[in-house]
Amino acid sequence: MAYVTVPKDLTQVKSKVLFGLTKRQLACFSPAVLIGVPLFFLLKGSVGNSAAAFCMIIVMLPFFLLAMYERNGQTLEVIAKHFIRTKFLLPKERPYQTNNFYAVLSKQNKLKKEVKAIVKSRKKKNDPKRKKGN
């Protein structure tokens, strides 16, 4: 009896459009073919078959990598963007910063005591029981 395996994580399944390729793969393979094949035929007469095939592979390789490479659900251009940001654009040293909640609480407590002291001193000044002559 024939059976089909179903992956446990269905979010990783990509819909196929044409010839078992996804839209992304078709969008990347098409320019690779449109650039690589004419390049091969242009170079074949002057440098030979092997060199022309090698040049065609070198020119088509970035397109194939963009179409096929994926790591941790991220495509090659996303990985490259993160790499460039961390290596060249962002500062090399990141200062360690924390929110010190103990310092905030102690400062708040100190301010509360100050306010209580001010209120207490105002109450003493404005106390109606106190005589003005003394």
C-alpha positions as CSV (number, residue, x, y, z in Angstrom):
1,M,0.0,0.0,0.0
2,A,1.4,3.4,-1.0
3,Y,1.5,6.2,1.6
4,V,2.7,9.8,1.7
5,T,4.7,11.3,4.5
6,V,3.3,14.5,5.9
7,P,5.7,16.8,7.7
8,K,4.9,17.7,11.3
9,D,5.5,21.4,10.8
10,L,3.2,22.5,8.0
11,T,4.6,26.1,8.0
12,Q,7.7,24.8,6.3
13,V,5.8,23.5,3.3
14,K,6.0,25.9,0.4
15,S,3.5,25.9,-2.5
16,K,4.9,24.8,-5.8
17,V,3.9,26.8,-8.9
18,L,5.6,25.3,-12.0
19,F,7.8,22.2,-12.5
20,G,8.0,21.7,-8.7
21,L,9.5,25.2,-8.1
22,T,8.2,27.9,-5.9
23,K,7.6,31.5,-7.1
24,R,10.8,32.7,-5.5
25,Q,12.9,30.0,-7.3
26,L,11.2,30.8,-10.6
27,A,11.9,34.5,-10.1
28,C,15.6,33.8,-9.4
29,F,16.2,31.1,-12.0
30,S,14.7,33.0,-14.9
31,P,17.3,35.9,-14.8
32,A,20.0,33.3,-14.3
33,V,19.0,31.5,-17.4
34,L,18.5,34.7,-19.4
35,I,22.0,35.9,-18.5
36,G,23.9,32.7,-18.3
37,V,22.9,30.8,-21.5
38,P,23.6,33.7,-23.9
39,L,26.9,34.4,-22.1
40,F,27.9,30.7,-22.7
41,F,27.1,30.9,-26.4
42,L,29.0,34.3,-26.7
43,L,32.1,33.0,-25.0
44,K,32.1,29.5,-26.5
45,G,33.7,30.5,-29.7
46,S,36.5,32.6,-28.2
47,V,37.6,30.8,-25.0
48,G,36.3,27.3,-25.5
49,N,33.6,25.2,-24.1
50,S,35.1,24.5,-20.6
51,A,35.9,28.2,-19.9
52,A,32.6,29.4,-21.2
53,A,30.7,26.8,-19.1
54,F,32.8,27.9,-16.0
55,C,32.0,31.6,-16.7
56,M,28.3,30.7,-17.1
57,I,28.4,28.9,-13.7
58,I,30.1,31.8,-12.0
59,V,27.5,34.3,-13.4
60,M,24.5,32.1,-12.5
61,L,25.7,31.0,-9.0
62,P,24.4,34.1,-7.1
63,F,21.0,33.7,-8.6
64,F,20.9,30.0,-7.6
65,L,22.0,30.9,-4.1
66,L,19.3,33.6,-3.8
67,A,16.7,31.0,-4.9
68,M,17.8,28.0,-2.9
69,Y,19.7,29.0,0.3
70,E,17.7,29.3,3.4
71,R,18.8,29.0,7.0
72,N,16.5,29.1,10.1
73,G,13.6,30.2,7.8
74,Q,15.6,33.2,6.6
75,T,16.6,33.8,3.0
76,L,20.1,34.7,1.8
77,E,19.4,38.4,1.4
78,V,18.0,38.6,4.9
79,I,21.0,36.9,6.3
80,A,23.3,39.1,4.2
81,K,21.5,42.2,5.4
82,H,21.9,41.2,9.1
83,F,25.6,40.4,8.5
84,I,26.3,43.7,6.9
85,R,24.5,45.6,9.6
86,T,26.3,43.9,12.4
87,K,29.8,43.9,10.8
88,F,29.9,47.4,9.1
89,L,27.0,49.6,10.1
90,L,26.4,49.2,13.8
91,P,29.0,50.2,16.4
92,K,31.4,47.4,17.3
93,E,31.1,47.8,21.1
94,R,27.7,47.6,22.6
95,P,27.6,49.0,26.2
96,Y,25.9,46.8,28.7
97,Q,22.9,48.7,30.1
98,T,20.3,47.5,32.5
99,N,17.3,49.1,34.2
100,N,18.3,49.0,37.8
101,F,14.9,48.7,39.5
102,Y,16.5,48.8,43.0
103,A,18.0,52.2,42.3
104,V,14.6,53.5,40.9
105,L,12.8,52.2,44.0
106,S,15.3,53.7,46.4
107,K,15.2,57.1,44.6
108,Q,11.4,57.0,44.8
109,N,11.5,56.1,48.5
110,K,13.9,59.0,49.1
111,L,11.6,61.4,47.2
112,K,8.6,60.2,49.2
113,K,10.4,60.9,52.5
114,E,11.3,64.4,51.2
115,V,7.7,65.1,50.3
116,K,6.5,63.9,53.7
117,A,9.1,66.1,55.5
118,I,8.0,69.2,53.5
119,V,4.3,68.5,54.2
120,K,5.1,68.0,57.9
121,S,7.0,71.3,58.1
122,R,4.2,73.1,56.3
123,K,1.6,71.7,58.7
124,K,3.7,72.9,61.7
125,K,3.8,76.4,60.2
126,N,0.1,76.6,59.5
127,D,-1.1,74.8,62.7
128,P,-4.2,76.8,64.1
129,K,-3.6,75.6,67.7
130,R,-0.3,77.3,67.7
131,K,-0.4,80.9,69.1
132,K,1.0,83.7,67.0
133,G,2.7,85.5,69.8
134,N,4.9,82.7,70.9
